[in-house]
Every structure is written in structure tokens, then in C-alpha cells.
Amino acid sequence: MRIAVIGGGPAGLLFAKLAKQADSTHEIDVYEQNPAHATYGFGVVLADVALNILDDVDSDLRRRISQTAEFQTHITLTHKGEGIPLLGNAFMGVSRVKLLQVMQENARQEGVRLIFEKRIATPDLRSDYDLVVGADGVNSAVRTSLNEFFQATKEPRLNKWIWYGTTKRLDSVNLVFQPSPYGTFIAHSYRYAPDYGTCVIECSEPSWRAAGLDKANDEESRAICETVFKDFLGGESLISNRSLWFTPEFVTSKHWHHENVVLIGDALKTVHPSIGSGTRVALQDAIALAKALRANSRDVQATFAQFERERRGGAGTFQDAAMKSILWYESVDERMHLEPVAFAYDYMMRTGRVDHERLRRQDPEFAARVESLSQDKLRA
């Protein structure tokens, strides 16, 4: 088969490699709009268990990602100046650039052709290929150009976000809930290199406007955020790299494929940065689509049907969890009065995917601190 993958992110690269590995006679082209060595962005974070999905399909890729990653054993949630350690998951922070380089080499070694600096605004090339995979992210041109068929919805959420780097040495994944004269600001941070971390900052739109961030340039924006988080940063700097404030959009596609075109990853549906599962879900899509293609040989429609059967339920579960997390963050001011342990417990329960018994198994010390509180202190 001739296969085109639009988008050279983790989902597109993994699918291309696995499809070529399954049948070396496939001709697979990956089109990526950015240069091969683009340095946009900082790091991504993955739960250690998220890479378990690679064990049975590409164990060497898992090993290579792990070798370049920075391991962090827990989350530290800071509220009212107190840091609460939350155990139970290990995390890997990895440079976005290094992750893509490893995955590019992984695909190229299998015989996949990578074509950089070529934006496919519409999938007109679908007549030149037997199968076209739209893996071009949340702002997918493939989805947009064929949306009369995909019938996707994009729902802008309420909070404002910006991606920074930082020179602060981060010993764990950190969540910092910081009151300010303008309202509550939240920092999501993790280490992705020995001396660098990602620091994603979130706040409500009213807080963003009150701080003057709607009118601030890049330097002013960083200065405001460094002032808000001066205690956490301890004098270290925030680093900008095309860092712009944005409002995450929640994408849901009614239909997953049209003719010989299928969507995967954020092009198909999004989760949300606050649950940190976007890369994991995208890789799961890639694995499922490659598996379906292998099982159905050259039958494209049977491939799409199997892929959707396998993934729609799981995708819905993650999107439900993501929306609950979104709503929790958007209403965090209603919980800021809680004491640190009660606040951290409310955070852990926010998606419904963790109950008290699971919490007791993964972090018995924190569960015991929660159980020592009265019911009145646990109420939001």
C-alpha cells in the first residue's frame, strides 16, 4: 500500500514505523510542516506506566526514550505554602526535541520516508495514496478541510495557559496553587533535562486580564509570572520560546474516518494538559491503527472499523476524565479555602478515576493523613 501520514508528531511517527515494520512493501511518507530539527517547545511528561504500551510493539523505542528521560517519583502539590507529596506514579520528563529525534530515527531506520517543511493544508493527495492518516494535532488541517464529514466540534475552555521553561532544578512533578492580587495562578512543572524544566502556567481569564497579561509583551508576561511564583522559582528564571498565552480547545469528532482518510491523536480528539495523557492516548491510537491495518491487510474500511471499535470506548473514558479535570481547575477558587491535605485530596479525586481504596494502596501515608481529618475539613 501507499500510505501518507500528515503530521510528524509521536502518533504519526509511531504508526508509520509499526505499519512499515508489519509489511516492508508498504510505501510510507510522513509529511511534517516544521523543520527536522525545530526547537519549539520544552519538555513533555509521561507517566512511567504510559510507556508500558510500547513493550509489546517497540521495546527498543521504549528503552531509547527512557535513556533520555528524567525520572521523577511523585507529585508535590503546594497549597498555602505547604508542599504535599503525592505518591503512586513515577513520571518521565523528556525534551520534546529529543523525543521527536528518537522517534524520527526509529521510523527512518524502518524505511519510512520523512518529508519536512511541507504543510498539507488539504488532503488532496488522498487520491495518490491508498491510506491517509491525519495526525496533525489539535489544529488539524486534515480534519478542518473535511469537517463536513468528520463533524468535529472544538470547544474553547475558560482558563488561559502558557508554556515556559525554567532553570529551576525540579526534584518532582510540581503543582503550585498560588494566590495573587489578581486571582489564583497555577504552575504545572516537571524536569525534562538535568538543568531544565517545563513550567506551564494557568489562570482564569479575569485573573489574566487583571494582571495586565492581555496587553503584556513577552518580556512583561514573563516578569509578571516570575513575580507571582517568586517563592517557588527561588530566584530562577522562566524561559520563553515562542511562548504565547492560549486557551486549550476540547476537540471531539463524531466520525473518525472518511473514504481513505482517518484521524488519530489530537487531530481526532483531545484530552487536556491538566491530566497529562495526550501523548499516551496518541500513541495508543497509533498502535491500534497499525494493529488493525496488519489484521485487515489492504482492506482500508475494515481497518478503520476495527480501529474505531478498539479505541472509541477508551477515548471516551479519557475525555470524560479530562472534562472533569478541566472543570475542577476552572472552579479552583471555590476550593482555595481548604487546608493543604484536604485540598490535595480533592485534587486526587477530581476525575473519578481514583477512589479512596486505590489511593490507600498507592499512597498509604497520604491516605492516613486524609483519614485523620474530620468530614467538615474535607468539604469543598
FENURLIN-V410142 format. One record per residue. PSI is psi in whole degrees, -180 to 180 (none if undefined). D_LAST is the distance of its C-alpha to the last C-alpha in Angstrom with 1 decimal. Layout:
PSI;D_LAST + PSI;D_LAST
This chain:
154;56.0 + 124;55.3 + 131;51.6 + 132;49.9 + 120;46.4 + 108;44.9 + 119;42.5 + 40;43.0 + -173;39.5 + -41;38.5 + -49;38.4 + -42;41.8 + -41;43.5 + -44;42.4 + -47;43.5 + -45;46.8 + -47;47.5 + -38;46.8 + -42;48.8 + -38;51.7 + -38;51.6 + -32;51.8 + 103;54.8 + -13;56.7 + -13;58.7 + 140;55.7 + 114;56.0 + 123;52.5 + 130;51.8 + 123;48.4 + 123;48.1 + 129;45.8 + -24;45.7 + 162;45.1 + 161;47.7 + -35;48.0 + 35;46.7 + 140;44.1 + 25;41.8 + 142;38.9 + 179;35.5 + -102;34.5 + 164;33.0 + 156;31.2 + 140;29.0 + 138;29.4 + 140;27.9 + -40;30.9 + -21;30.8 + -33;31.0 + -7;34.6 + -26;35.5 + -17;36.2 + -15;39.2 + -43;40.8 + -9;42.9 + -29;43.7 + 71;44.2 + -31;43.9 + -39;45.8 + -43;43.3 + -44;40.5 + -44;42.6 + -38;43.4 + -44;39.8 + -35;38.8 + -30;41.7 + -4;40.5 + 160;36.8 + 120;34.8 + 138;32.8 + 131;29.4 + -15;28.1 + 175;24.4 + 140;21.4 + 115;20.5 + 123;17.0 + 122;17.2 + 133;14.4 + 36;15.4 + -1;18.9 + 130;18.3 + 123;19.3 + 115;17.8 + 135;20.4 + 113;19.4 + 175;22.5 + -21;23.9 + 136;25.2 + 151;28.0 + 151;28.4 + 122;31.5 + 134;31.8 + 140;35.0 + 131;36.8 + -42;36.7 + -47;40.5 + -40;41.3 + -47;39.5 + -39;41.4 + -43;44.7 + -44;44.4 + -32;43.6 + -48;46.4 + -38;48.9 + -43;47.7 + -42;48.5 + -39;51.7 + -25;53.1 + -11;52.9 + 11;54.9 + 139;52.3 + 126;53.4 + 127;50.9 + 113;51.6 + 164;49.8 + 40;49.6 + 107;50.0 + 126;47.5 + 97;47.8 + -34;46.8 + 146;47.8 + 50;48.6 + -24;52.2 + 0;53.3 + -22;52.2 + -16;55.8 + -9;56.8 + 154;54.5 + -30;54.0 + 132;50.2 + 126;47.9 + 117;44.4 + 105;42.0 + 37;39.8 + 31;39.5 + -174;35.8 + -31;33.2 + 35;35.9 + 121;38.4 + -32;41.8 + -50;42.8 + -45;40.0 + -43;40.4 + -21;44.1 + 26;43.9 + -16;40.8 + -22;42.8 + -43;42.9 + -30;39.6 + 51;37.7 + 149;34.7 + 144;31.9 + 115;30.2 + 106;26.9 + 135;26.0 + -174;22.3 + -38;20.7 + 153;20.3 + 144;23.3 + 151;24.5 + 142;27.4 + 117;29.1 + 164;30.6 + 172;32.3 + 150;32.3 + -1;34.8 + 135;32.2 + 119;32.7 + 119;29.5 + -6;29.5 + 171;26.5 + 134;24.3 + 139;22.0 + 117;18.7 + 120;18.3 + 106;15.6 + 113;17.7 + 150;17.2 + 169;20.5 + -16;22.3 + -14;21.9 + -173;18.2 + 131;16.2 + 147;18.7 + 132;18.2 + 127;21.1 + 118;21.8 + 154;24.9 + 157;27.3 + 133;31.0 + -8;33.6 + 161;36.8 + -37;37.8 + 14;37.4 + 148;35.1 + 162;31.6 + 140;29.7 + 101;27.0 + 128;25.2 + 138;23.3 + 144;20.8 + 166;19.5 + 159;19.0 + -41;22.3 + -40;21.9 + -41;21.3 + -44;24.2 + -41;26.4 + -33;25.5 + -6;26.6 + 14;29.8 + -20;29.3 + -21;30.6 + -5;33.9 + 144;34.0 + -176;36.6 + -48;36.0 + -43;36.9 + -40;34.8 + -46;31.7 + -40;32.0 + -42;32.6 + -47;29.5 + -37;27.3 + -34;29.2 + -44;28.5 + -41;24.7 + 30;24.7 + -38;27.6 + -43;26.1 + -44;25.1 + -23;28.5 + 36;30.5 + -8;33.2 + 166;33.6 + 159;34.0 + 147;32.4 + 131;35.0 + 144;35.4 + 88;37.3 + 36;37.4 + 119;33.7 + 145;32.6 + 140;29.3 + 165;28.5 + 113;26.0 + 141;25.7 + 141;27.0 + 110;26.0 + 131;29.3 + 129;30.2 + 127;33.8 + -45;35.1 + 142;38.4 + -15;38.7 + 159;42.5 + 125;45.5 + -115;49.1 + 20;49.3 + 134;46.1 + 149;42.8 + 147;39.5 + 165;37.4 + -147;34.4 + -20;32.6 + -31;35.6 + -50;34.7 + 151;30.9 + 161;28.1 + -110;24.9 + 145;23.0 + -27;23.3 + -15;19.6 + -3;20.6 + 34;24.0 + 11;26.1 + -47;28.4 + -40;31.4 + -48;30.9 + -39;30.8 + -43;33.8 + -38;35.8 + -41;35.1 + -47;36.4 + -44;39.5 + -44;40.2 + -40;39.9 + -42;42.2 + -40;44.8 + -43;44.8 + -39;45.3 + -43;48.1 + -40;49.8 + -27;49.7 + 15;51.1 + -120;53.7 + 14;54.6 + 97;52.9 + -44;50.3 + -38;48.9 + -37;48.6 + -48;46.9 + -41;44.3 + -43;43.8 + -43;43.1 + -46;40.8 + -40;38.6 + -42;38.7 + -34;37.5 + -22;34.8 + -43;33.3 + -47;31.1 + -39;29.7 + -41;29.3 + -38;27.3 + -46;25.0 + -39;24.3 + -37;23.9 + -45;21.3 + -41;19.3 + -43;20.0 + -38;18.7 + -39;15.3 + -43;15.2 + -49;16.6 + -34;14.0 + -48;11.1 + -37;13.2 + -20;14.2 + 24;10.8 + -28;9.8 + -28;10.2 + -13;7.0 + -5;5.4 + -17;8.6 + -18;8.1 + 150;6.8 + 159;10.1 + -47;12.0 + -44;12.1 + -39;8.5 + -45;8.1 + -37;11.3 + -43;10.4 + -40;7.7 + -47;10.7 + -29;13.2 + 1;11.8 + -31;11.5 + -14;15.0 + -3;15.6 + -14;18.6 + 124;17.5 + 179;16.7 + -36;16.5 + -40;20.3 + -40;21.0 + -40;18.8 + -36;20.8 + -41;24.0 + -23;23.4 + 74;21.7 + -33;22.4 + -45;21.9 + -41;18.3 + -39;17.6 + -38;19.3 + -39;17.1 + -44;13.9 + -20;16.0 + -12;16.9 + 152;13.4 + 159;12.7 + -33;10.4 + -37;8.9 + -16;8.2 + -8;6.5 + 132;3.8 + none;0.0
